[in-house]
């Protein structure tokens, strides 16, 4: 099925209103029709889809916990826990008890604003990052206990996002220092996490702040987006990593430029291989592999469509729904809205 | 302990006469006038006081209550605006080359514009090329939306910015 040959449109399904300040991030629950959004109004909103009407409504508001902007939120792989990272320096862990959410733990340690939080594939580890330039790895113990397993100080500036690889326990972080760092567990020196690779300008990396990272479903490709107005695609031989042959380095495959003229704040790779981007130009971009096998230049990506004025202000987050039924995309913006879109073929 | 001002003797320039708009042909009260350079110039020049802060606890002690225009921090050429594209770029010249005030000035200019312009506007702030020792680093920080948002949640910084934006003394 070649998407490029169809007439595709991004249709606005619903506008979710409620936040009273900019919305920084939206995250789909991996198992249920639930969406979490977090905001400069210091709260997190949980939106649920009604099985009858199919429309989304705000089920609950998580407030009175974070005392400053909630910058990002992330569901555990089981879908039962939600981690929220805040400018107040803490990361809260919430449990979905059915009719309400309870804050079961608060992770403290960062010296200033926490920017991002990520669960590993098995839900046994969490990672957080901050303007204090560090990345913290937390071990998930039983009984709502979380223990700091490692503090990594590789970045030289504010760390914008952390993300665990979808299948391996390898951690990625991107920063205001323009680099992407790759960290994994090494058994040398009593075992600790070590930075095994840094993707910077010398390896075809970004020339300004890197804001986000996303992996394809297989985990052998990743996309990053930046203040340098580009998206970059990277690849690695992860079968080598899976078979225990050691670390396989990431290499630059392709740079997508000229599609956005303001900072690209977010990017997300869907399970059916469509890359979404959200930027300060108020637009959402969708990209697909051109499927042109060029042995010299490697893979290339084409713009599938650009939705201009998707929001009235900057788009801070784009996230594809894990649902296999339809191609749903959530976007969060400075205009205080969360929007749900559907990618449809028009007759 | 430094007790003196960062900039003891700023050069003070003559203030321009406030220009009166002479176009009175448009009598439709509901028409939307495009925002132009003059309007942004007015927003920045006439409601802006610069305060020299040498000691964070003494923010209520304005030493040089002159406008940014009088100190030539902003000039007529400072403002580039395109109303159709909802874009504005302001270039400012800090009074001293390694002035720590540059961050406060830049932040204050951004806040003033954010409060005065429609939300559709994209705002870029930068220091005049060659006017500051750490120009690239400063420009990057002034235009990182997340850093600006976090800074504006700091009550001390907000107080300093509000002090800068309080109406001039004349």
Interface residues (C-beta under 8 A of the other chain):
Chain A: X22 X40 X68 X69 X71 X87 X112 X113 X115 X131 X158 X160 X176 X208 X209 X227 X262 X263 X280 X281 X312 X313 X314 X334 X335
Chain B: X119 X120 X122 X140 X144 X145 X146 X147 X149 X150 X153
